[in-house]
Amino acid sequence: MAEAAIMASDGLWQAIRDEAQRAADADPVFGKAVAGAILAHDGFAAALADLIGRRLGGSAVGQERFAAFSRDAFRSQPDLIEAAGSDLRSIGLRDPAITALLPPLLHYKGYVALQAWRVSNWLWHSDHRDAALLFQNESSNALQVSIHPAAHIGSSVYLDHATGIVIGANVVIGDEVTILQNVSIGRNGELPTRSPRIGRGVYIGAGATILGDITVGDFAKIGAGTVVTSDVPGGCTAVGNPARLTNCPEPASA
């Protein structure tokens, strides 16, 4: 698995470098920024760790601290880089405004926030919980995205626009999920205290709130501003406050 992840990230990295070189050749002013962010590094992991450090660290010392934590995570768990690559590719598949890899890597704060969470999750499970919470806090401050290190998030996930996203501890989010801005997912403060479980391929619209011990099934859609406090079956669309179900798939015939 680790060898496959390295091979996949190498191919992604070469594509990113090619884009960066073309951008630098076309615009020498922007090229200086690209050179420092991309062309100065020898691999995707190094560039991503540096990017996390730049976005979360408020000073040179802070930038190096966050970058060092990220490098340690990527070395210890290469699957994090495979997931980061899948997340980046997923933006190109789901965002019609994007035709390349370089812009979301450099400019989409939701992407950086998600990768910072992946590092914080590694720190949390490596018993470095204060450092993990530091990542959450600085991501919230700098990027306006707060994801608890104890959440569980799959790959090919896209945080679109991202401002105001809050994901609580023990929330489970599957692969290929898209989450827009100002979404809150967490416990409802009542017993039982389990958090929501979001299935594969779910789309969560802007301003939605998903609370409590509930399941949102695979490929469901949650409309903008919807408040969900009960299960949403797979393939259904939930809209309104409180949520009501619509466009559910027809039951399979016997």
C-alpha positions in Angstrom: 0.0 0.0 0.0 2.8 2.5 0.9 4.6 1.8 -2.4 1.5 2.3 -4.4 0.8 5.5 -2.6 4.3 6.8 -3.4 3.9 5.9 -7.0 0.6 7.6 -7.2 1.9 10.8 -5.5 4.9 10.8 -7.8 2.7 11.0 -10.9 0.5 13.7 -9.3 3.6 15.6 -8.3 5.0 15.6 -11.8 1.7 16.9 -13.1 1.7 19.7 -10.5 5.4 20.6 -11.3 4.6 20.7 -15.0 1.7 23.1 -14.4 3.8 25.2 -12.0 6.6 25.5 -14.6 4.2 26.6 -17.3 2.7 29.2 -14.9 6.1 30.5 -14.0 7.1 30.8 -17.7 3.9 32.6 -18.5 4.0 35.1 -15.6 7.4 35.8 -14.1 5.8 37.8 -11.2 3.6 34.9 -10.2 6.5 32.6 -11.0 8.4 33.7 -7.9 5.5 32.5 -5.7 5.2 29.3 -7.6 9.0 28.7 -7.3 8.9 28.9 -3.6 5.7 26.9 -3.1 6.2 24.2 -5.7 9.4 24.2 -7.7 11.7 24.4 -4.7 10.5 21.1 -3.3 11.4 17.6 -4.3 8.0 15.9 -3.7 4.3 16.4 -3.1 4.7 15.7 0.7 7.4 18.3 1.1 5.4 20.9 -0.8 2.2 20.1 1.1 3.9 20.3 4.5 5.3 23.7 3.6 1.9 24.9 2.4 0.3 23.9 5.6 3.0 25.7 7.5 2.6 28.8 5.5 -1.2 28.9 5.9 -1.3 28.0 9.7 1.8 29.6 11.0 1.6 33.3 11.9 5.4 33.7 12.1 8.5 32.1 10.6 8.8 30.0 13.7 5.2 29.0 13.7 5.3 28.1 10.0 8.3 25.8 10.6 6.5 24.2 13.6 3.4 23.3 11.6 5.4 22.2 8.6 7.6 19.9 10.8 4.6 18.3 12.3 3.2 17.7 8.8 6.4 16.2 7.5 6.5 13.8 10.5 2.9 12.7 9.8 3.5 12.2 6.0 6.7 10.2 6.7 5.0 8.0 9.3 1.8 7.4 7.4 2.2 7.6 3.6 -1.5 7.0 3.2 -2.0 10.6 4.2 -0.4 11.7 1.0 -2.4 9.2 -1.0 -5.6 10.7 0.6 -4.3 14.3 -0.1 -3.8 13.4 -3.7 -7.3 11.9 -4.0 -8.8 15.0 -2.4 -7.0 17.3 -4.9 -8.1 15.2 -7.9 -11.7 15.2 -6.6 -11.8 19.0 -6.9 -11.0 18.8 -10.5 -13.8 16.3 -11.0 -16.5 18.2 -9.1 -15.6 21.9 -9.6 -16.5 23.0 -13.1 -14.4 26.2 -12.6 -11.2 24.2 -12.3 -9.3 22.5 -15.1 -5.9 22.1 -13.4 -4.4 20.9 -10.1 -2.3 23.9 -9.2 -5.0 26.5 -8.4 -6.9 24.4 -5.8 -3.6 23.3 -4.3 -2.3 26.9 -3.8 -5.5 28.8 -3.3 -8.4 26.7 -2.0 -8.4 27.0 1.8 -10.8 24.1 2.2 -8.2 21.8 0.7 -5.5 23.1 3.0 -7.8 22.8 6.0 -8.6 19.2 5.2 -5.0 18.3 4.9 -4.2 20.1 8.1 -7.0 18.0 9.7 -5.3 14.8 8.4 -2.1 15.8 10.2 -4.1 16.6 13.4 -5.9 13.3 13.2 -2.5 11.5 13.0 -1.2 13.5 16.0 -4.4 12.7 17.9 -4.0 9.0 17.4 -0.3 9.2 18.1 -1.0 10.6 21.6 0.1 14.1 20.7 -3.3 15.6 21.5 -2.3 19.0 22.5 -0.5 19.4 19.2 -3.6 18.0 17.4 -5.8 20.6 19.1 -3.3 23.3 18.2 -3.8 22.4 14.5 -7.6 22.6 14.9 -7.4 26.0 16.7 -5.0 27.6 14.1 -7.0 26.1 11.2 -10.1 27.7 12.7 -8.3 31.0 13.2 -6.5 31.2 9.8 -8.9 29.3 7.5 -12.3 29.5 9.3 -12.6 25.7 9.2 -12.8 23.8 12.5 -12.6 20.0 12.3 -12.0 18.1 15.6 -9.0 15.8 15.4 -11.1 12.9 16.6 -13.4 13.1 13.5 -13.2 10.3 10.9 -13.0 11.5 7.2 -12.5 9.4 4.1 -10.8 10.3 0.9 -11.8 12.3 -2.2 -13.5 14.8 0.0 -14.1 18.3 -1.2 -14.7 21.3 1.2 -16.1 23.8 -1.3 -15.6 27.5 -0.3 -15.2 26.1 3.2 -15.7 29.2 5.4 -17.6 28.4 8.5 -17.4 24.6 8.3 -17.5 22.9 11.8 -17.2 19.2 12.2 -17.3 17.8 15.7 -15.5 14.9 17.5 -16.4 11.4 16.3 -18.3 12.5 13.3 -17.8 9.9 10.5 -17.6 11.2 6.9 -17.3 8.8 4.0 -15.4 9.0 0.7 -16.4 11.4 -2.1 -18.4 13.7 0.1 -18.8 17.4 -0.9 -19.4 20.0 1.9 -20.1 23.6 1.2 -19.6 26.6 3.4 -21.2 27.2 6.9 -22.1 23.6 7.4 -22.2 22.2 11.0 -22.0 18.5 11.8 -21.9 17.3 15.3 -23.7 16.1 18.5 -27.0 17.6 19.6 -26.1 17.8 23.2 -28.6 15.1 24.2 -28.2 11.5 25.1 -27.1 9.3 23.3 -24.0 11.4 22.5 -23.1 9.7 19.2 -22.3 11.9 16.3 -23.6 11.8 12.7 -22.4 9.3 10.2 -22.3 10.6 6.7 -22.1 8.0 3.9 -20.3 7.9 0.6 -20.9 10.5 -2.1 -23.1 12.7 0.0 -23.6 16.3 -1.0 -24.2 18.8 1.8 -25.4 22.3 0.8 -24.4 25.6 2.2 -25.6 26.4 5.7 -26.9 22.9 6.5 -26.9 21.6 10.0 -26.6 17.8 10.8 -26.9 16.9 14.4 -27.2 13.8 16.6 -27.0 10.1 16.5 -28.1 9.8 12.9 -27.0 8.3 9.6 -27.1 10.1 6.2 -27.0 7.3 3.6 -24.8 7.0 0.5 -25.4 9.5 -2.3 -28.0 11.5 -0.3 -28.2 15.2 -0.8 -28.8 17.8 1.9 -30.2 21.1 0.7 -28.9 24.5 1.6 -30.0 25.6 5.1 -31.5 22.2 5.9 -31.6 21.1 9.6 -31.2 17.3 9.8 -31.9 15.6 13.2 -33.1 12.2 11.9 -31.8 9.6 9.4 -31.7 10.3 5.7 -31.9 7.2 3.6 -29.4 6.7 0.8 -30.2 8.5 -2.4 -32.8 10.8 -0.8 -32.8 14.6 -0.8 -33.4 16.4 2.5 -34.7 20.0 2.5 -36.1 22.5 5.0 -36.2 23.0 8.7 -37.0 20.5 10.0 -35.8 18.3 7.1 -38.3 16.6 4.9 -37.4 13.9 2.4 -37.9 14.1 -1.3 -36.7 12.4 -4.5 -36.1 9.2 -2.7 -35.3 6.2 -5.0 -38.1 3.8 -5.7 -38.0 0.6 -3.5 -36.6 -2.3 -5.4 -39.3 -4.7 -6.6 -39.5 -8.1 -5.1 
